[in-house]
Amino acid sequence: MKTVLEQLLGTTDVTTYFAWFLLAFIGAFTAIVIRAKFKYKYSDDTPYRWSWSFLLRDNLINLIVSFFISLIFFRFTNQVLKIEPNFLLAILFGGTSNELALQFIKYNLEARK
């Protein structure tokens, strides 16, 4: 099991990855909340009152894709860019990974046409 974790996570320990993912999630969730304040304000699907469940349901795919993008970023940043991820980088990447997820989803929808 230890060998599998070393292959998946590299030389970084699990607790550091957990901290990076927590901070990336905080960054992604903050970006989603900020985006929700200005997105689809006059759409018929948008509820009149603030709803956390609607926000999570509406952005669940983005959060899942952001998780996998973050995993790839944290795993290969040290090898490809020769930069050790830190906590500030994790928050910044979490905030921007939602935009990357939206671009991947938009590209996938355009490819289906």
Secondary structure as a PSIPRED ss2 file (coil, helix, strand):
# PSIPRED VFORMAT (PSIPRED V4.0)

   1 M C   1.000  0.000  0.000
   2 K H   0.000  1.000  0.000
   3 T H   0.000  1.000  0.000
   4 V H   0.000  1.000  0.000
   5 L H   0.000  1.000  0.000
   6 E H   0.000  1.000  0.000
   7 Q H   0.000  1.000  0.000
   8 L H   0.000  1.000  0.000
   9 L H   0.000  1.000  0.000
  10 G C   1.000  0.000  0.000
  11 T C   1.000  0.000  0.000
  12 T C   1.000  0.000  0.000
  13 D C   1.000  0.000  0.000
  14 V H   0.000  1.000  0.000
  15 T H   0.000  1.000  0.000
  16 T H   0.000  1.000  0.000
  17 Y H   0.000  1.000  0.000
  18 F H   0.000  1.000  0.000
  19 A H   0.000  1.000  0.000
  20 W H   0.000  1.000  0.000
  21 F H   0.000  1.000  0.000
  22 L H   0.000  1.000  0.000
  23 L H   0.000  1.000  0.000
  24 A H   0.000  1.000  0.000
  25 F H   0.000  1.000  0.000
  26 I H   0.000  1.000  0.000
  27 G H   0.000  1.000  0.000
  28 A H   0.000  1.000  0.000
  29 F H   0.000  1.000  0.000
  30 T H   0.000  1.000  0.000
  31 A H   0.000  1.000  0.000
  32 I H   0.000  1.000  0.000
  33 V H   0.000  1.000  0.000
  34 I H   0.000  1.000  0.000
  35 R H   0.000  1.000  0.000
  36 A H   0.000  1.000  0.000
  37 K H   0.000  1.000  0.000
  38 F H   0.000  1.000  0.000
  39 K C   1.000  0.000  0.000
  40 Y C   1.000  0.000  0.000
  41 K C   1.000  0.000  0.000
  42 Y C   1.000  0.000  0.000
  43 S C   1.000  0.000  0.000
  44 D C   1.000  0.000  0.000
  45 D C   1.000  0.000  0.000
  46 T C   1.000  0.000  0.000
  47 P C   1.000  0.000  0.000
  48 Y C   1.000  0.000  0.000
  49 R C   1.000  0.000  0.000
  50 W C   1.000  0.000  0.000
  51 S C   1.000  0.000  0.000
  52 W H   0.000  1.000  0.000
  53 S H   0.000  1.000  0.000
  54 F H   0.000  1.000  0.000
  55 L H   0.000  1.000  0.000
  56 L H   0.000  1.000  0.000
  57 R H   0.000  1.000  0.000
  58 D H   0.000  1.000  0.000
  59 N H   0.000  1.000  0.000
  60 L H   0.000  1.000  0.000
  61 I H   0.000  1.000  0.000
  62 N H   0.000  1.000  0.000
  63 L H   0.000  1.000  0.000
  64 I H   0.000  1.000  0.000
  65 V H   0.000  1.000  0.000
  66 S H   0.000  1.000  0.000
  67 F H   0.000  1.000  0.000
  68 F H   0.000  1.000  0.000
  69 I H   0.000  1.000  0.000
  70 S H   0.000  1.000  0.000
  71 L H   0.000  1.000  0.000
  72 I H   0.000  1.000  0.000
  73 F H   0.000  1.000  0.000
  74 F H   0.000  1.000  0.000
  75 R H   0.000  1.000  0.000
  76 F H   0.000  1.000  0.000
  77 T H   0.000  1.000  0.000
  78 N H   0.000  1.000  0.000
  79 Q H   0.000  1.000  0.000
  80 V H   0.000  1.000  0.000
  81 L C   1.000  0.000  0.000
  82 K C   1.000  0.000  0.000
  83 I C   1.000  0.000  0.000
  84 E C   1.000  0.000  0.000
  85 P C   1.000  0.000  0.000
  86 N C   1.000  0.000  0.000
  87 F H   0.000  1.000  0.000
  88 L H   0.000  1.000  0.000
  89 L H   0.000  1.000  0.000
  90 A H   0.000  1.000  0.000
  91 I H   0.000  1.000  0.000
  92 L H   0.000  1.000  0.000
  93 F H   0.000  1.000  0.000
  94 G H   0.000  1.000  0.000
  95 G H   0.000  1.000  0.000
  96 T H   0.000  1.000  0.000
  97 S H   0.000  1.000  0.000
  98 N H   0.000  1.000  0.000
  99 E H   0.000  1.000  0.000
 100 L H   0.000  1.000  0.000
 101 A H   0.000  1.000  0.000
 102 L H   0.000  1.000  0.000
 103 Q H   0.000  1.000  0.000
 104 F H   0.000  1.000  0.000
 105 I H   0.000  1.000  0.000
 106 K H   0.000  1.000  0.000
 107 Y H   0.000  1.000  0.000
 108 N H   0.000  1.000  0.000
 109 L H   0.000  1.000  0.000
 110 E H   0.000  1.000  0.000
 111 A H   0.000  1.000  0.000
 112 R H   0.000  1.000  0.000
 113 K C   1.000  0.000  0.000
